[in-house]
Amino acid sequence: MSDIIFGIHAVSEALKSRERSFDYVAIAKDRTDPRIQRIIDDCRQSGIAVRFVPREEIDRETRTRTHQGVMAFTSRKKFSDLDEILDNKRGEHAFVLVLDGIEDPHNLGALMRSADGAGVDGVVIPERRAAGITGTVVKASAGASEHLSVARVVNIARTLEDLKERNVWVVGLDERGTQSYDELDYNMDVALVMGAEGKGLHDLVRKKCDLLVSIPMMGEVSSLNVSVAGGIVMYEALRQRRNAMKKIEPYVKSKSK
């Protein structure tokens, strides 16, 4: 089976990541600008066919008009397993984002964009009752989803148990958490768990968390959009980890002399 991905960033990053095989890339006949030309050049260098088609054909295939005049027919995204994500961590400590049933593809895409920027090692999503990695998600992530390892699991609660067995601390973001998100030290192997829009964490998933943290809200509304909240916490973890590295860099340099 194949996927259709669309949008300039989405197609560009998919070409760059080399994680998918391409049937062909379609370009709207009315698009002639440098960004589209770069995609055409990348396709030619990789031996990928390019077709120039009426914009209406791309409208029909993608079922949207936000495709920016480019779409690609590709293989499905390759999923990872949990062990692969943990074994290929980017830094000293693992950082996994676990999504407990995000249903809006735009929220999933935005979370994946933030996860890639914040140095998350991989994302875990459920197989059912949640958004998958669709063309809309790839576009909403600005192509960041193409560079992230993603694991699809049958049971989120069971996956949290597996993470704990691997000595990963499981931290749930929940408005009922009594500890503020910025009071926690993220310099450890950690999985950040986020619940679905409006519903939050499922009861069983919440009970599996080692810690629950919340984001203080100063206004009348009790919570933030899930993608905004996730970005805040992920970048707090990145901030702390970068500060920790700055503290040990002088020591490491002195030992290497």
DACORSUL-V988953 format. One record per run of one state. SS is the DSSP state (H for helix, E for strand, L for the rest). FROM is the first residue (numbers start at 1). TO is the last residue. If there is no record, write none. Layout:
ss:SS from:FROM to:TO
ss:SS from:FROM to:TO
This chain:
ss:L from:1 to:1
ss:E from:2 to:6
ss:L from:7 to:7
ss:H from:8 to:17
ss:L from:18 to:21
ss:E from:22 to:28
ss:L from:29 to:33
ss:H from:34 to:46
ss:L from:47 to:49
ss:E from:50 to:53
ss:L from:54 to:54
ss:H from:55 to:62
ss:L from:63 to:69
ss:E from:70 to:75
ss:L from:76 to:79
ss:E from:80 to:80
ss:L from:81 to:81
ss:H from:82 to:87
ss:L from:88 to:94
ss:E from:95 to:100
ss:L from:101 to:104
ss:H from:105 to:117
ss:L from:118 to:121
ss:E from:122 to:126
ss:L from:127 to:134
ss:H from:135 to:140
ss:L from:141 to:143
ss:H from:144 to:147
ss:L from:148 to:148
ss:E from:149 to:153
ss:L from:154 to:155
ss:H from:156 to:165
ss:L from:166 to:168
ss:E from:169 to:173
ss:L from:174 to:178
ss:E from:179 to:180
ss:H from:181 to:183
ss:L from:184 to:189
ss:E from:190 to:196
ss:L from:197 to:199
ss:E from:200 to:200
ss:L from:201 to:202
ss:H from:203 to:208
ss:L from:209 to:210
ss:E from:211 to:214
ss:L from:215 to:225
ss:H from:226 to:256
ss:L from:257 to:257
